Amino acid sequence: MQLPRSVHTRVHYALTHTAALRTGQLQADPRWLDCIEAALRAAPPERRGFFDLYFVQRLELDEVLFHLCIERSTLYSWRDYFLWSVALRAAEKGLIHVRE
């Protein structure tokens, strides 16, 4: 199951701008950073390394695969883990709205 495109885009933007959110360079609702940090705390250690390479350092997919020695399907699974985890937390805090 995939996130709706509008939700995916907003969450992916927040994730790829985590460094700017942390330093205050990006003016956004601070609850976004709370959602991201909560997802990171709940993630296993190997996924935190992935998060840093993929979302913070913004390495290309092949570079992430090389550094972590993982399969492409694992990379997409871990990416989706963070997208869904942050999206659910953002919905709980009212940052995004889910239609029924």
N, C-alpha and C positions, 0 to 999 in steps of 0.2 A: 504494500500500500504506500502511495506517495503522498506527500504534503501537497495541498493546493499550491499552485504556482505563486500566487501573491504572498502566501505565508512563507514558502520556501525562499523567495527572494529577500524578504525582510529579515528572516533569521540568518540566512547566509551572509547578508551584508553586515549584520551585527557581529557574527562570528569572525569574519575576515577583517573587521576593524576593532578587534579586541584590544590590541596594543594602544590604539588611539583612544578607546574608551577608558582604558586604565590610566592613561596619562592626562586625560581631560582635553586632548586635542580635538576630539569629536564631541560636539555638544548634542547629547542625546539623553533620554530619560535614564537615570542611573539604575533603574530596575532592570534594564537590559544587561548591564554588567553583573548584577546580582544573579540573574538567571544563568549566565554563562559560567560564573564562578561556582554556582551550586552544581551545575552539570559536571564541571571539572572535578569537584570534590567527590562526586559519586562515581566517577569513571575509574576503571582499573589503571594502574601505572603505565602500562604499554599504550593505552589510548591517550593518556596525557602527553606522551612523547609525540604521538601522531598529531594531536591538537596543535602543539607548538610548531611542528614542521609545516603542517598543511594550512592552518588558519592564521597563525601569528607570523611565521616567516614567509608564508605564501610560496613555498617551493612548488615546482611543477610536479605532476602526478608521478612521473618516472623517477624523479629525484627522491620523493617520499618512499616509493617502493624500494629503491636502492638502499636508502639509509636504514629502513626498518626491516628489510628482507621479508616482505609480506607479499601475498598474492593481491592482484588487482581487485578481486571480489572482497577480500578482507578490507582493503582501503575504502571501498564504497560502503561496506557495512559499517565501518567505524565512522565515516563521514555522516552517514544517515543516523547513527546513534546520537551524535551531537546535534544534528538538525532537529530530530524528534525531541530529544531531551530538553533543549532550549525552547523549542516551540511549545511544549506542554507547560513548562514553567512560565513562559510569557503569557500563555492563555490564562493560567491561574491568576496572574497578577494584572490581567486586563490590558496587556500591551497589544495583543492581537485578538481578534474576535473570530470565533468559529460559528459558522452558520449551520443551522440544522436542516 
